[in-house]
Amino acid sequence: MGCATSLVKYLVFLFNFVFVLAGIAFIVVGVLVKLDVNDFQKILEGIDIPFGVAPILMIVVGCIVFIIAFFGCCGAIKESTCLLTTYAVILLIILIAQIAVGIYAFIQTKGSTFTEGDLEKAFSKLISEYNDKAVKEAVDLTHTELQCCGAKGKSDWGGNIPASCCEGSTGESCPAEKAYNIGCGEKLYNFLKKSFNVIGIVIIVIAAVELFGAIMALCLSSSIKNNERRGHYA
């Protein structure tokens, strides 16, 4: 095996290590976003947000990426042109699928009509139903997780601000001067927008890694074939 082939082989190994890490990152980000969205599910009910399926797709793609990385390692170890070519083709198929899903998600996001005002209205409705145990848990969790208070601000609660509007409060109510100043509508809107951006960045990084991996696998496969031809005619 020539120096060039050895170099490409080690690059494929290195790439697959990065690929494993990328797959794990995809899974972790997908799980975290899914858990965060579930925390605010009560508020998001009835609002047109094309968000629920994105974390699930990230988890699925992450698992596939993780498995495919081992497929590439086997191809490099065995120096199998068949395995390496199959590996490259699968990577390219996944890449095309990701681009298609990304375009669809972008179109859906642009077509979505949800605004900060929609989230404020939804949260105001929950404030009026605060005596319900499930609603109380959802509202208190939102206050605590996002460090916000009320729909537009603490004034939404009048003079009876819940303890969840204060950091570390142990009583049943929160003094107005210690309550969070920012409303939960604004905080949740910013959180969702930030989550969209994180998903987009992760998809772009994974796509770049996949493209590089496919190119390296095809280069190694071609190099192995050339070495086999030279050995055959030697």
Summary of the structure (lengths in Angstrom):
residues: 234
radius of gyration: 25.1
end to end distance: 13.9
largest distance: 91.2
contacts: 743
relative contact order: 0.16
helix: 79%
strand: 1%
